[in-house]
Amino acid sequence: MNVFRPGAWKKITAVGSRFYKARDIEVGQQPIPTDIDTEFEKIKWKRDYDEKETTFLKLYKAFRLKKDDKPRTMLLLDDFMYDNVRLWVKKFRKENQIKTQCYRVDRHETLGNELAIAHFIVYRGGRVKFYGHDHWIQSVKNEDDYESLPKVFDPTMFVEAIDAQGLELIYEAFENLRGLARLRWLSLDNSPLIDDWCLDKITCELRNTLEYLDISNCKRITYRGLTCLYKMEKLKTLKVENIADSIEFQLACLELEEANPGLKIEGVEYMEPEQNESKNQ
């Protein structure tokens, strides 16, 4: 009884013949051409100039090195060890996040800056509110408000608030915040990938509009990242709950409030001098 679908056994044997072709080349024998050889030659112009003509590289193309790396003739057995595969998956996931969250010119040219960031946030599970509207637009299982977002540029719509709680946003994602004229409220609560570099990017893009910023539970943020927020002169409320309780973090908050008298920082408990001395002892 044949358990394979029609044509499947032919493909399996063809792949096997490719393996033996590579072996025959090593021993100096002339390989026998197969159907895969013919198809592979037809699309030869689509491949990179430095791609090697080896069976292993064709079968496991995802593991090959980039152009700027040192070339290899075949995959080593160590490449399939658990730690190496785990590192490859981590690297692949990082590259995929950069590609999907980076600034896209075609999207912003079609929708405009306001609707482009709205689609970007709502599509990933967040929610947005437009200037002059009372309700939030979000995408949930039972109520899909995502379809209500305009698909073409609308000059009357301005994003006023963005709720990105829990979203895995990286540095490249905040390039999409450019050109937002009336964004006043931004929540990044419990976003695991937010770090000091992301804060610096937010400051550059929203320094003239943002009034409320929530970075609670963002464990990658340190006291160094807070120092860049002094540029945001219109910032009135900053929430920093469950980030750090170090003396350096408290001093950074004090300096930030001193630089911006109208700013109120919530979620930080300043240590009294007596408590500080007892802790040092």
C-alpha positions in Angstrom: 0.0 0.0 0.0 1.4 3.4 -1.0 1.1 5.9 1.9 2.5 8.8 -0.2 0.4 11.1 -2.3 0.8 10.8 -6.1 4.1 12.3 -7.2 5.5 12.5 -3.6 7.7 9.4 -4.0 9.1 10.9 -7.2 10.1 14.1 -5.4 11.7 12.1 -2.5 13.8 10.0 -4.9 14.8 13.2 -6.7 16.0 14.8 -3.5 17.9 11.6 -2.7 19.5 11.7 -6.1 20.7 15.2 -5.4 22.4 14.0 -2.2 24.2 11.3 -4.2 25.1 13.9 -6.8 27.0 15.9 -4.2 28.8 12.7 -3.0 29.7 11.8 -6.6 31.2 15.2 -7.2 33.5 14.7 -4.2 34.8 11.4 -5.5 35.2 12.8 -9.1 32.3 10.9 -10.8 30.0 12.5 -13.3 26.5 13.1 -11.7 23.3 12.2 -13.5 21.0 15.2 -14.1 17.5 15.1 -12.5 14.3 17.1 -12.8 15.3 19.2 -9.9 18.5 20.1 -11.7 16.6 21.4 -14.6 14.2 23.5 -12.5 17.0 24.8 -10.4 18.9 26.0 -13.5 15.8 27.9 -14.7 15.7 30.1 -11.6 19.4 30.5 -11.3 19.3 34.2 -12.1 17.1 34.8 -8.9 19.8 33.5 -6.6 22.6 35.5 -5.0 25.9 35.4 -6.8 27.7 33.9 -3.8 25.2 31.0 -3.3 27.0 27.6 -3.3 25.8 24.8 -5.6 25.6 22.2 -2.8 22.8 19.9 -1.9 22.9 20.8 1.8 22.6 24.5 1.1 19.6 24.0 -1.1 17.8 21.7 1.4 18.6 23.9 4.4 18.7 27.3 2.8 17.4 29.0 6.0 20.6 28.2 7.8 22.9 29.6 5.2 25.1 32.6 6.1 24.5 36.1 4.7 26.6 37.9 2.1 28.6 39.7 4.7 29.5 36.5 6.6 32.2 34.1 5.7 31.1 31.5 3.1 30.9 27.8 3.9 30.8 24.8 1.6 28.4 22.7 3.6 26.5 22.7 6.9 28.3 21.2 9.9 26.7 18.8 12.3 27.1 21.4 15.1 24.6 23.7 13.2 21.8 21.4 14.3 22.6 21.2 17.9 19.8 22.4 20.2 21.6 25.6 21.4 22.5 26.6 17.8 19.0 26.0 16.5 17.6 28.0 19.5 19.9 30.9 18.7 18.9 30.8 15.0 15.2 30.9 15.9 15.8 33.9 18.2 17.7 35.7 15.4 15.1 34.8 12.8 12.3 36.2 15.2 14.3 39.4 15.7 14.7 39.9 12.0 11.0 39.2 11.4 10.0 41.8 14.0 12.2 44.4 12.4 10.7 43.8 9.0 7.1 43.9 10.2 7.4 46.9 12.5 9.7 49.2 10.5 8.5 52.4 8.9 6.8 51.7 5.5 6.7 54.5 3.1 3.8 53.0 1.0 1.6 52.7 4.0 2.2 56.3 5.2 1.7 57.7 1.6 -1.6 55.9 1.3 -3.1 56.5 4.7 -1.2 59.4 6.1 0.7 59.5 9.3 -2.4 59.5 11.6 -4.2 56.6 10.1 -1.0 54.6 9.4 -0.2 54.5 13.1 -3.8 53.7 13.9 -3.8 50.6 11.6 -0.3 49.7 13.0 -1.5 49.6 16.6 -5.0 48.2 16.2 -3.8 45.4 14.0 -1.4 44.2 16.7 -4.0 44.2 19.5 -3.8 47.7 20.8 -6.3 50.5 20.6 -6.5 54.1 19.6 -8.7 57.1 20.1 -9.1 60.0 17.6 -9.4 63.6 18.4 -13.0 64.6 19.0 -14.2 61.0 19.5 -15.2 59.5 22.8 -14.8 55.8 22.0 -11.7 53.7 21.6 -11.1 51.7 18.4 -9.7 48.2 18.9 -9.8 44.8 17.4 -11.3 42.0 19.7 -12.8 38.6 19.0 -16.4 39.5 19.2 -16.4 43.2 18.2 -14.1 44.0 15.3 -13.8 47.8 15.1 -10.7 47.4 13.0 -12.9 47.4 9.9 -14.2 50.9 10.8 -10.8 52.5 10.3 -10.7 54.3 7.0 -8.6 52.7 4.3 -7.7 56.0 2.6 -6.2 59.3 3.7 -8.7 61.4 5.8 -7.3 64.9 6.7 -9.9 65.4 9.4 -8.7 62.4 11.6 -6.0 62.9 14.2 -4.8 60.3 16.7 -5.1 61.7 20.3 -4.4 58.6 22.4 -2.6 55.3 21.9 -3.0 52.3 24.3 -0.2 49.8 23.5 -0.3 47.9 26.8 1.5 44.5 26.5 2.5 44.9 22.9 5.9 43.6 21.9 7.1 46.8 20.2 10.7 47.3 19.4 12.8 50.4 18.6 11.9 50.4 14.8 8.2 50.5 15.6 8.4 54.0 17.1 9.6 55.4 13.7 5.9 55.2 12.8 5.1 57.9 15.4 6.5 60.6 13.1 4.3 63.5 12.1 1.5 63.0 14.8 0.2 66.5 15.4 -2.2 65.9 18.3 -1.0 62.8 20.2 -1.2 63.6 23.9 -1.7 60.2 25.6 0.5 57.1 25.3 0.5 54.0 27.4 3.3 51.3 27.1 2.4 49.5 30.3 3.8 46.0 30.5 5.5 46.1 27.1 8.4 43.7 27.5 10.7 45.0 24.8 10.7 48.7 25.7 14.1 49.9 26.7 16.1 53.2 27.1 16.6 53.5 23.3 12.9 53.3 22.8 12.4 56.2 25.2 14.9 58.3 23.4 13.1 57.6 20.1 9.7 58.5 21.7 11.2 61.8 22.9 12.5 62.7 19.5 9.1 62.1 17.8 6.6 63.4 20.4 8.5 66.0 22.4 6.2 68.8 21.3 2.8 67.1 21.9 2.9 64.3 24.5 1.3 65.1 27.9 0.8 61.6 29.4 3.3 58.7 29.3 2.9 55.3 31.1 6.0 53.1 31.1 5.0 51.0 34.1 6.3 47.4 34.3 8.8 47.9 31.5 11.7 46.1 33.2 14.3 47.0 30.6 14.1 50.7 31.3 16.8 52.1 33.6 17.5 55.5 35.2 19.6 56.3 32.1 16.5 56.2 29.9 14.7 58.7 32.1 17.3 61.4 31.5 16.2 61.9 27.9 12.6 62.8 29.0 13.7 66.3 30.1 13.2 67.4 26.5 9.5 66.8 26.7 8.4 70.2 28.0 4.7 69.5 27.7 4.8 66.2 29.6 2.5 66.5 32.7 2.2 62.9 33.9 4.7 60.0 33.9 3.9 56.6 35.4 6.9 54.4 36.4 5.3 51.7 38.6 7.3 48.5 39.1 10.3 49.4 37.2 13.2 50.0 39.7 13.6 51.1 43.3 17.3 51.9 43.1 18.7 55.2 44.4 19.9 56.1 40.9 16.4 55.7 39.6 15.0 57.9 42.4 17.6 60.6 41.7 16.8 60.5 38.0 13.1 61.1 38.8 14.0 64.0 41.1 16.1 65.6 38.5 13.4 65.2 35.9 10.8 66.9 38.1 13.3 69.7 38.8 13.9 70.2 35.1 10.2 70.2 34.4 8.2 71.8 37.3 4.9 70.9 35.7 5.6 67.2 35.6 4.2 64.7 38.1 5.8 61.3 38.4 3.6 58.5 39.7 4.7 55.1 41.0 8.1 56.0 42.6 8.6 56.1 46.3 11.5 58.3 47.3 13.6 56.9 50.1 14.1 59.0 53.2 17.7 59.8 54.3 17.4 57.7 57.4 16.2 54.7 55.4 19.1 55.2 53.0 21.6 55.1 55.8 20.1 52.0 57.3 20.0 50.3 54.0 23.7 51.0 53.4 24.6 49.6 56.8 
